[in-house]
Amino acid sequence: MPDHDAHATDARKPGKPAPLPWLLLQLARVGTYVIVGLAVFLAPSTPGARVGLLVGAYIMAGLALAWWLWRDSGHTRFTVVRGSLVAVLSVMAVVSAAVTTIPGGGAFFCLSVMAALAAGTELEPRPSWLVAALGVLAFELGAVVAGAEVDPANRLGLPLLLVVAVLVGHNRRDYRQRAEQSAALLAQTRSVHEAQRRIAVLNERSRIAREIHDVLAHSLGGVSVQIQAARAVLTDTADIARALALLEQAQSMTASGLIDTRRAVQVLRTDPQPLGREITRLGEAHGSRYQVPVDVRLTGEPTPLASEPTVALLRMTQEALVNAAKHAPGQPVDIHLDYSPAGVTLNVSNPIATTPLEPAPVRLTTVDGGFGLLGLRERLLLQHGNLSVRARPDHWSVTARVPR
């Protein structure tokens, strides 16, 4: 028989069963078959003329059971093909039910019930009812042939047992499917939780990477500016006193950078200080470090911001101040922090020198490589904010906005 419907069983394979329950199930099936044989052939009331029919039926049922057990002994419990299983269970049910009507063959009905129970458990509803219907039909035909020898109560009760066996099998099958679905859902839930955990870890790593980049870029950038300025002074004017002053400022900036690094670590552990206070501190430090006027203005009604938007605005201020020191040395800086009902706007601007300073400044570069503003824009986008830059020949302005 071609197994044309083998694919129909793929969706309901529950996986490899536990060895002990599977073995017990097979032993129960074999034990039922053996007990039926003992009950039939050792009974003294079995008519000798009909022993041949009982032996033939017992052998056919045994062959069907052996084939069934052989197919059922694969890697998974339900690797049997549905079409083949229907044929095997039908043969067992029909043969066993037919000889049940023979005097002395009543025990054969146990094999029919076993086949109906297995059909309800392992087959779809339609083929399982087909197995039961064939068993009932075989029993009724046998009863018609046997005539008055069959008890009328058995003619109704035994077919009813087949129907009950199929219903019990359906309940077992539904329970098994619900258990499989629950196990699959649990595995999927665990997979989702694991993916969420990995995403959270990656987000935290990205946050730490941004903090390290922004703090070190700000501190090392400022130190690089001072060192290059000191080298320019020594090269162009040999002004040792001014060069020493610049190096002292670089040393001071290094110490300040260590403090900023500790602050960044503290931010990762706790919430930062109020935004206005931190920006004022940055402006004062920049003015003292580079000897330039820094005007910090706070407008609107200050309201607390979440940690991430606050850190993003602080890092934008640091980057803008480093750029001012790089590209407009000696020029004043204006910082304007505005609180409005829609959100918070931070603007950092400075003029650009149009005449060379004395001594002529050299072109200053930092380790940031020009990626600071790009990183800040990405950081603000994560907070549903935005960053804009306006560059004119005589003026530079950076503006960041974050919603409340």
Secondary structure, 3 states (H helix, E strand, C coil): CCCCCHHHHHHHCCCCCCHHHHHHHHHHHHHHHHHHHHHHHCCCCCCHHHHHHHHHHHHHHHHHHHHHHHHCCCCCCCCCCHHHHHHHHHHHHHHHHHHHCCCCCHHHHHHHHHHHHHHHHHCCHHHHHHHHHHHHHHHHHHHHHHHHHCCHHHHHHHHHHHHHHHHHHHHHHHHHHHHHHHHHHHHHHHHHHHHHHHHHHHHHHHHHHHHHHHHHHHHHHHHHHHHHHHHHHHHHCCCHHHHHHHHHHHHHHHHHHHHHHHHHHHHHHCCCCCHHHHHHHHHHHHHHHHCCCEEEEEECCCCCCCHHHHHHHHHHHHHHHHHHHHHCCCCCEEEEEEECCCEEEEEEEEECCCCCCCCCCCCCCCCCCCCHHHHHHHHHHHCCCEEEEEEECCEEEEEEEEEC
